[in-house]
Amino acid sequence: MNRNAYIGIFDSGAGGLTVAKHLMEWLPDENILFFGDTAHLPYGTKSEKQIKEFAVNDVAFLNTFELKSLVIACNTADSVARETLLREFDMPIYGVIDPASKKAAEVTENKKIGIMATTATVRSLAYRKAIHRIDKDIEVYQLACPLLVPLVENRRYRKDDTVVRLILSEYLEQLTANGIDTLVLGCTHYPLLYDAIHDLVPDLKIVSSSEEAAKALVRSLKASDLLSDEPGSIRRFYVSDDAEAFRKNADIFLGKDITGEVIQVAV
Ligand code: DGL
């Protein structure tokens, strides 16, 4: 395995950049290849069949480069298409659901966990299954939050935004009614809403699937002695539609502008 090969990351859109952001901060010498399937965003409202097809095409594109690992930086694709990807591609594949579930099971004290996610992720029951593999006694309350991805993609995420607060309050009330002490942000778009959510429910422990996925990859690359040994890094960004819009929007997810080009490809 070439330790200086790319870490391939994909999502339906810009949300997966919240995983890339952590990796770029923690492992500045890693070469990163990002693909956002913006032509098909959002995945969360699509059928299982469609999501699987999209995910296979996304990875087939990334696989035209030399990869040392692949991150499914999309809870929706991880929950629906993970098995398919493991079957179709022979490479180390990392997801978001398992690391986030592990962390949530670790931090909950009352064994009641809430999951905010897309409709497709909730329908798959992937979080419930993953958490129950760790501890069957944990109660898992899932809630589909279909309004959040469009909000964030439209740069509406700030905690003083009235619309953001109104929508989040409605979602959070349904989850907190179950007495949860831990909340999983089960979509890689949601870390942008962290401040707004924390402001509304300050007592909840909040687990970010993006952060936990990035931590799990770092741990694994270190353990398998696969960290890059070349100083500096190459970072490439590809999308399936409207490269310019993606480049303009990337700053809020990445915490900074994409300096290089964003290239549109057909997948
Ligand atoms: N960011 C993705 C996720 O983690 C998907 C959002 C969407 O395309 O619906 O679920």
Residues whose N, C-alpha, C, O or C-beta is under 5 A from the ligand:
A	BS01	DGL	S12 G15 L41 P42 Y43 G44 T45 A73 C74 N75 T76 T118 V149 G186 C187 T188 H189
